[in-house]
Amino acid sequence: MSLLTLDAVSRDFDVSRPWLNRVLEGEPRRSLRAVDGVSFEVTSGETLALVGESGCGKSTVARLIVGLYAPTAGRVVFRGRRMQMVFQDPYASLNPRWRVRDIVCEPLRALKLQGGTDTRERLARLLIQVGLSPEDGDKYPHEFSGGQRQRISIARALAGEPDLLICDEPTSALDVSVQAQILNLMSELQERLGLTYLFISHNLAVVSQVAERVGVMYLGRLVEIADAAQLFARPRHPYTRMLLDAVPDLDMTGKPRTPVAGEVPNPLAPPAGCAFHPRCPHANDRCRTERPALIDAVACHAVAERRI
């Protein structure tokens, strides 16, 4: 059953200069399209990952889903009761003036979920679930490491009893060994509690450990979506291939690779046609003039024409 559906969702941001500057210099208003017609579904109990370089719009999609931004066009349909979000930076997402018990129990108070259960018992259970001690509830965030802070963030999210957990780069600010601990914890919690994850990341090595399906974004658009095993074994879009070629892999030692060349275009002045064509080795005249639609889960003229 589909728990979350995005239907042609777009989001524009006004990036115009101040009104007086525009009047004096005769400049029009300017807008930036951060998300451009993104559509996908997330099935209950699965993990869908959104990947791409910085600035591709994946974090904006996460904020659209949880309601921090309103879509400019399209719609977001959530069929569960509640969703929660785990943010990227465990040092900035926790209130430094609050004790851990107040941080973790805030959703209980805000959503009126205390019920008849003693709050201290629920706090202890939540902290134990994420590998912390009940005594940690009396401490402040600065007394913990980065990995422990992210565990506190996860405990706070679980306190809201979510059906869907939006994880926005939850391990990117952590050391590699700590990343593995957090990923293992999230997998255990998903199996035990039946959670559904939307996992945002730029790291395909991380995504390969947690995701069942992967969506690849480029300059605000979804360019490929597939089962994780299929995408890693046989990537179709040239951009996906370049991202995978950049992942360290001992098995590929000595074999030719195509690195991710060039830079992401200016989103204020995106290229005509396929946005990836200035960096694509397979681009032709059609790619430079006609924007490809997402057909058979990939948006690429070269794939559609069977040139690759």
C-alpha positions as a printed Julia matrix, in Angstrom:
308×3 Matrix{Float64}:
  0.0    0.0     0.0
  1.26   3.47   -0.89
  1.89   5.5     2.27
  3.19   8.64    0.53
  2.55   9.97   -2.97
  4.14  12.98   -4.68
  2.3   14.04   -7.82
  4.19  16.47  -10.09
  5.46  18.49   -7.12
  7.35  21.71   -7.83
  8.71  24.44   -5.59
  9.86  27.92   -6.63
 11.73  30.41   -4.46
 11.74  34.15   -5.02
 15.4   35.2    -5.27
 14.75  38.73   -6.55
 16.89  41.65   -5.41
 15.24  44.19   -3.07
 12.37  46.17   -4.6
 14.25  49.49   -4.74
 17.24  47.95   -6.51
 14.95  46.4    -9.1
 13.13  49.68   -9.7
 16.33  51.73  -10.05
 18.06  49.2   -12.31
 14.97  47.99  -14.2
 15.38  44.36  -13.18
 12.46  41.88  -13.28
 11.61  39.52  -10.42
 13.64  36.31  -10.43
 12.65  32.87   -9.2
 14.57  29.65   -8.66
 12.88  26.32   -9.3
 14.4   24.04   -6.66
 12.06  21.1    -7.34
 10.61  20.54  -10.8
  7.69  18.15  -11.32
  8.84  15.34   -9.01
  6.54  12.3    -8.76
  7.06   9.08   -6.79
  5.41   6.8    -4.25
  6.68   5.29   -1.01
  5.16   1.97    0.02
  4.46   1.2     3.66
  7.42  -0.57    5.28
 10.02   0.19    2.6
 13.04   2.49    2.42
 13.22   4.82   -0.56
 16.42   6.82   -0.95
 16.79  10.08   -2.86
 20.36  10.74   -4.0
 22.2   13.4    -5.97
 24.84  16.1    -5.7
 24.43  19.07   -3.4
 21.85  21.5    -4.74
 19.82  18.89   -6.65
 16.69  19.56   -4.56
 16.48  16.39   -2.49
 16.4   18.19    0.89
 13.77  20.59   -0.47
 11.64  17.54   -1.34
 11.97  16.38    2.28
 10.83  19.76    3.57
  7.89  19.78    1.16
  6.77  16.4     2.45
  6.82  17.4     6.13
  5.15  20.74    5.42
  8.04  23.11    6.11
  7.5   24.4     2.56
  4.28  24.5     0.55
  4.42  23.19   -3.04
  4.2   25.79   -5.8
  2.51  23.15   -7.95
  1.48  19.52   -7.6
  0.41  17.76   -4.43
  1.76  15.66   -1.58
 -0.58  12.92   -0.29
  0.24  11.23    3.03
 -2.0    8.35    4.07
 -0.53   7.71    7.52
 -1.15   9.36   10.86
  2.14  11.07   11.58
  5.58  11.67   10.11
  8.76  12.85   11.78
 12.12  14.09   10.52
 15.72  13.38   11.5
 17.9   16.31   10.45
 21.41  16.3     9.04
 23.38  18.1    11.74
 23.1   16.51   15.21
 24.88  19.54   16.68
 22.32  22.05   15.4
 19.07  20.06   15.62
 19.03  19.74   19.43
 18.3   22.64   21.79
 21.52  23.1    23.82
 19.58  24.56   26.78
 17.27  21.58   27.2
 18.03  18.32   28.92
 17.69  15.17   26.84
 14.5   14.19   28.68
 12.83  17.46   27.58
 14.05  17.08   23.99
 12.84  13.49   23.6
  9.53  14.05   25.39
  8.58  17.22   23.48
  6.59  15.27   20.82
  4.69  13.49   23.61
  3.51  16.83   24.95
  2.94  18.51   21.58
  0.94  15.58   20.18
 -0.68  14.73   23.55
  0.62  11.17   23.45
  1.33  10.7    27.16
 -1.84   8.66   27.77
 -1.8    6.68   30.99
  1.84   5.63   30.72
  4.34   7.34   32.99
  6.46   9.77   30.95
  9.67   8.62   32.63
  8.94   5.03   31.62
  8.38   6.03   28.01
 11.53   8.16   28.04
 13.57   5.25   29.39
 12.12   2.9    26.76
 12.88   5.34   23.93
 16.47   5.89   25.05
 17.08   2.16   25.42
 15.64   1.59   21.92
 18.32   3.81   20.4
 21.18   2.36   22.46
 21.37   4.98   25.22
 20.89   4.71   28.97
 17.81   6.01   30.84
 20.23   8.05   33.0
 21.22   9.99   29.87
 17.9   11.81   30.1
 19.32  14.11   32.78
 22.23  15.28   30.59
 22.56  18.12   28.08
 23.4   17.66   24.36
 26.96  19.02   24.74
 27.8   16.0    26.93
 27.4   13.6    24.0
 29.35  12.72   20.87
 27.95  13.33   17.38
 26.74   9.75   17.02
 25.05   9.83   20.42
 23.36  13.12   19.53
 21.96  11.57   16.38
 20.61   8.72   18.52
 18.85  11.35   20.63
 17.38  12.86   17.45
 16.1    9.44   16.41
 14.61   8.87   19.88
 12.82  12.24   19.62
 11.44  11.27   16.21
 10.24   7.88   17.5
  8.48   9.55   20.43
  5.96  10.95   17.93
  4.97   7.38   16.94
  5.51   8.07   13.2
  4.46   5.91   10.29
  7.02   7.68    8.08
 10.49   8.86    9.06
 12.18  11.44    6.81
 15.95  11.13    7.24
 17.8   14.1     5.72
 21.48  13.15    5.43
 21.37  11.62    8.96
 24.94  10.26    8.82
 26.84  12.78    6.67
 28.18  14.74    9.68
 29.45  11.58   11.41
 32.64   9.52   11.25
 32.54   6.41    9.07
 32.49   3.98   12.02
 29.69   5.94   13.69
 27.79   6.06   10.39
 27.69   2.26   10.36
 26.33   2.18   13.92
 23.53   4.63   13.1
 22.62   2.79    9.88
 22.5   -0.55   11.74
 20.32   1.05   14.42
 17.92   2.42   11.82
 17.64  -0.98   10.13
 16.92  -2.67   13.47
 14.27  -0.11   14.37
 12.6   -0.47   10.98
 12.37  -4.25   11.37
 11.17  -4.03   14.99
  8.7   -1.14   14.65
  7.6   -1.49   11.02
  8.81   1.98   10.06
  8.86   3.47    6.57
 11.9    5.59    5.62
 12.55   8.28    3.05
 16.34   8.47    3.17
 18.05  11.56    1.72
 21.76  11.22    0.92
 24.5   12.16   -1.53
 26.5    9.05   -0.57
 25.64   6.03   -2.71
 27.81   3.78   -0.54
 25.52   4.57    2.41
 22.36   4.22    0.33
 23.4    0.74   -0.82
 23.2   -0.46    2.79
 19.71   0.79    3.65
 17.53   1.38    0.57
 15.22  -0.98   -1.28
 14.52   1.59   -4.01
 16.58   4.59   -5.13
 15.56   7.8    -6.88
 18.3    9.88   -8.51
 17.77  13.67   -8.7
 19.53  16.23  -10.85
 18.85  19.97  -10.82
 15.42  19.57   -9.24
 14.19  16.68  -11.39
 13.97  12.93  -10.88
 16.08  11.37  -13.64
 15.94   7.7   -12.63
 14.15   5.54  -10.07
 14.66   1.79   -9.65
 15.09  -1.05   -7.2
 18.4   -0.62   -5.41
 19.85  -3.94   -6.58
 18.95  -3.16  -10.19
 20.25   0.4   -10.05
 23.62  -0.58   -8.57
 24.04  -3.54  -10.93
 22.79  -1.85  -14.1
 22.44   1.94  -13.89
 20.7    3.39  -16.94
 20.97   7.19  -16.8
 24.44   8.59  -17.62
 24.35  10.7   -14.45
 23.64   7.63  -12.3
 26.54   5.85  -13.99
 28.87   8.74  -13.21
 27.78   8.82   -9.56
 28.42   5.09   -9.22
 31.8    5.38  -10.91
 32.78   7.87   -8.21
 32.08   5.38   -5.37
 35.32   3.79   -4.04
 35.36   0.09   -4.97
 38.34  -2.25   -4.72
 36.81  -4.57   -7.34
 37.08  -1.74   -9.89
 40.82  -1.23   -9.37
 42.55  -0.86  -12.74
 39.28  -0.72  -14.68
 38.33   2.38  -16.71
 35.83   4.72  -15.07
 33.97   7.84  -16.15
 34.3   10.44  -13.38
 31.58  13.01  -12.7
 32.79  15.78  -14.98
 31.94  19.46  -14.84
 29.7   21.23  -12.35
 25.98  21.49  -11.71
 24.6   24.32  -13.91
 23.33  27.55  -12.39
 19.73  26.77  -11.32
 18.77  30.4   -12.05
 19.65  29.8   -15.71
 19.3   26.06  -16.36
 20.34  24.7   -19.76
 17.73  24.16  -22.45
 16.67  20.6   -23.13
 18.11  17.99  -20.79
 19.72  19.76  -17.83
 22.51  17.16  -17.76
 23.53  17.54  -21.41
 26.52  19.91  -20.8
 28.16  17.12  -18.76
 26.89  14.08  -20.67
 29.18  12.19  -23.09
 26.11  10.85  -24.96
 24.34  14.19  -25.6
 23.14  15.0   -29.11
 21.14  17.86  -30.66
 17.85  16.51  -29.32
 19.28  16.47  -25.78
 20.24  20.14  -26.15
 16.76  21.28  -27.18
 14.13  18.84  -25.84
 13.67  18.04  -22.15
 13.26  14.27  -21.65
 10.23  12.92  -19.8
 10.48  10.19  -17.18
  9.63   7.15  -19.33
 10.04   3.62  -18.0
 11.57   5.09  -14.81
 14.39   6.98  -16.57
 14.51  10.46  -18.13
 17.1   10.21  -20.93
 16.86  10.49  -24.72
 19.94   8.29  -25.18
 18.3    5.48  -23.2
 14.97   5.91  -25.0
 16.75   5.81  -28.4
 18.85   2.83  -27.24
 22.09   4.64  -27.91
 23.36   3.46  -24.5
